[in-house]
Amino acid sequence: MSDRILVTRSSMPEFEEYCEEIRPLWESHWLTNMGVEHKKLESELKERLGTPNVCLFTNGHNALECILEALDLRGEVITTPFSFASTTHAISRKGLTPVFADVRESDCTLDPECIERMITPRTCAIVPVHVYGNLCDVDAIQEIADRHSLKVIYDAAHAFGVERNGVSAAAFGDASMFSFHATKVFNTIEGGAVCFKDPCLYDTLNQWKNFGITGPEDVEYVGGNAKMNEFCAAMGVCNLRHLDDEIAKRKVVAERYWDRLEGLHGVRIFRPADGVKANYAYLPVIIDPSKFGATRDDVFDALDAAGVGARKYFYPLINDFACYRSVYSSDRTPVAQKLASQVLTVPMFADLALEDVNRICDVIAQVGRK
Ligand code: T4K
């Protein structure tokens, strides 16, 4: 391979399309603080996600922090260690105590039975992650939350565009956070959003993301600054026009990977569950060394040598991070521990050539044969 292939590559509109979208910003000199592009993107996202309540943010992480703040939570929050640092950091940075529950081997999402075991009188919420775009068992989680009067805030950073039986991922729980980072299926360069059930939260979220300002001369909260600027919103408006095409192209890439990898002994991939419209955000591969004859790290190294930048999303587990391990241990989440040692996310993006997918799969197969 001539050029190195990285785990993903940002999708972008045509340059002229973006220029056309931002031209009025030059004329108006209005660049941020909830301008026209911000309003336009918010309303188009409501339509696209079929949800009445959407609030935009600078990034997914700030969106998650703001919704935790706006819900005025106190105490323990049950979450998954099998995620990006952001999920647990948001909980901790808001003064809440993360409590790790184990995940399901089948799709890496939180195991409802493990959630139930971790509930104490101090538990106030559950923050599950639709990791890789794999939808959590939303019905079981909601049933547990209702029984124990807990809030459910989904980290749906990976799940934009995912639907179950025609219902968007944005519809589950009390709220869902989406990331619109450059590496996501839908990007605004940097950006994120919260979709939520209670319409009263809209004003509160807008206030939290704007220094806690509640009126011309009133500041009621110690808020931060998490407003999406007009250039990012304009990128979102453009990219949203091409979302269906983006997902369709990713599906072709995913299907080629599945065709090539599914037959390999000791290699497991995730197929979308019944009734789920997937977004093909990531292509995680689980390598069982006892059957495959080589480890995940062997495959990582071989791909690296062949010019392919796969990534170990999500290794190490969050409960093994230096900033958490004095309090937590991944030994208490053994399924997540095993998955983290076996997972490799291989390149996945809309314009990835099928010929490159074939070559990546050839490298993987060769490692197993050695
Ligand atoms: N919750 C979950 C479950 C998440 O996965 C994330 C973010 C969040 C919350 C927080 O959402 P944000 O606050 O980020 O909106 C990347 C992303 O920065 C991060 O957004 C993402 N998850 C995480 C899984 O991946 P890195 O450090 O691995 O990114 P980096 O810079 O190594 O980029 C990965 C590849 O993407 C590069 O090899 C090439 C490609 N790339 C990257 C950039 C920056 C592009 O093609 N264009 C680009 O502009 O974290």
Residues whose N, C-alpha, C, O or C-beta is under 5 A from the ligand:
A	BS01	T4K	L6 V7 T8 R9 S10 N59 G60 H61 S83 F84 S86 T87 D155 A157 S179 F180 H181 A182 T183 G191 G192
